[in-house]
Amino acid sequence: MNKSIQQIISILFIGAILIGCQNNKKEEANNTVDYITETSGDVDFGKTDVSAYTPEIRKNMEKLYEDKFGMFIHWGPYAQLEGMWNGEKKSAEWIMKVGQIPVKDYEREAAAKFKPVNFNASEWIDIAENAGMRFMVLTAKHHDGFAMYKSQHPYNLVEFADFGRDIYKELAEKCAERDMNLGFYYSQSQDWHEKGGVGNDWDFEGVLKPQKDFDDYFYNKVTPQVKELTENYGDIFMVWFDTPIQMDDEKCQLMMDIVKENQPGALVNSRLGNGFGHFDVSIDNGKTPSVSTATWLPDLKVPWQTHESVTQGGWGYTSYGGDLDRTKDYPDFIYSFCRIVGNGGVYLLNVAPRPDGTIPQSQANSLRAIGEWLEVNGEAIYGADPSPLKFPPYAITSKPGKVYLHLKEITNNKVDLTGLLSKVNKAYVLADTSKQALSFKQDNDELSVTVPTPLIQPKVTVIALEIDDEKAKVIDETLQQEENGMIKLPVSKCEFAIRRISYDYDTELTHRWGENVKQGLIWTINVKQPGAFKVISEDTGDHDFTYNLITSKETLELNAKGTIGKLTKKEQEGIVILSKGIHQIRVYPKVTTSKKTKHSYKFKGLELIPVNK
């Protein structure tokens, strides 16, 4: 695929993370995210050739782009333990690793006892449909190595647990009956049950495995199981791989070939590894300050995808995080969804069924709240294009002739927008069936809309703007040098080089930036007053973390040199020379964040200050 498609695929730098978890029991108990920030291979996303986007793949990619919203399901023997081991809170789906549970103990206390007698495929699909979800992705094998279907490998739900039912087959058949697309999650590298699988260093030697052992595991367990899943369960919409540690090009290509042969239309995510896959996936809960359409082909909209969970304390079921009332969080779930779609993404929202196979009512209620909102506002989500503004001030989506403003809060009954040049002919609240015209004022690129209190919605209000143009016209968003010569480079106005990084919209700070050398932040600026500039940085790091500022002609090493956890500005050594015209400024980590700063490092941005002549 051409370089414009190349963006991101990352792998989990498992050793460092797991050692950190072992040294911090509080962190173990709160291990909620399977963080993936390290990248693999020379290409992060885009190695799969454009020819792989066959008519069958294109059909499902168009479907994914249209549907926007799917159900992720983390479910396995770990649910049986409910997050507890030896009377202590440990973790959800990572409990075997975090608790260092021996294989034999996990087999006895989790896998052998796991009998989901109340699993009902129709009830799961009901919950998904009521949420407005249009596809489902179930964990067929997570990192614990247990297959949630009838596999030839004996460590599976039907044989090892002596359950007697293939729940994946039941779900596949019901999904086919009800036109619900189904995919599966498969952990291709990590497998804590096997000697050759990555990750288990308490039963076997080392987190990473000798090549011979990993090859034996991969070719004798992974390969047959991916074949089973793609051959025996009807049409597969998506194959969601995860944590591609020790995956090389040959293994990645083999997975692509197996999926293509058995499921010509199945979409493969970028976590397969080494740049392979049909669509890109962010870090868990990944957010971005800008619209990203870099993965689009000239004739096919290829969205990126991110995911979060309605549970707390992990992605799998726990007694302390699986049944919580999340009523107060409903607006956050909905608005997060709006932001993701508005920035070009697709939303995969996770549920964690109980060990008996039922989805807790509290989780179903969270999804239903989104579904109720979509019943009224779905026009602004399903099939919608991203915001026409690359750096939208809040969630914005669009369709031909329309722009949709998504507001979680409306202050003083006013909604303002800067940057839209297309003439607005009408504004109305999407939830208002009468489409009552709202009062608005438009002056060049400044728009102000008045929303009467009775029309403000309880969760997220969507204002539809009918415009003159088929595709909205907007201002040039290139960052401009200020009159005093200063150039401001806030994270809020950057683009990400890869997706293994996140962003906090409220604080306008990075989240988990600095952990690998490919996490580039990119600004496009217009220099009108050329010259030499000193650099002021603002972050929460210390001297152990260094990063490079890169222009077209030079590289300047910067040092965080502050107090960990305290947001401060500091002047850097050296200067940057910029000529007149359009420039791209990039920063990339050089010496990555240390263990002590890893989870607390935040970056606000840079200021380039003219050096007095």
Helices and strands as residue ranges (DSSP letters): G 3-5, E 10-11, H 14-22, H 25-29, E 38-39, G 50-52, H 55-67, E 69-73, H 78-81, E 84-85, E 88-89, H 95-98, H 103-106, I 107-111, H 121-130, E 135-141, H 167-177, E 181-187, H 211-217, I 218-222, H 223-231, E 238-242, H 249-262, E 267-268, G 270-272, E 304-309, G 327-329, H 330-342, E 345-351, H 361-377, G 378-380, E 396-399, E 402-407, E 414-418, E 424-429, E 440-443, E 446-450, G 453-455, E 461-467, E 479-480, E 487-490, G 491-493, E 495-496, E 502-504, E 509-511, E 521-527, E 531-539, E 546-550, E 555-559, E 568-578, E 581-591, E 603-610
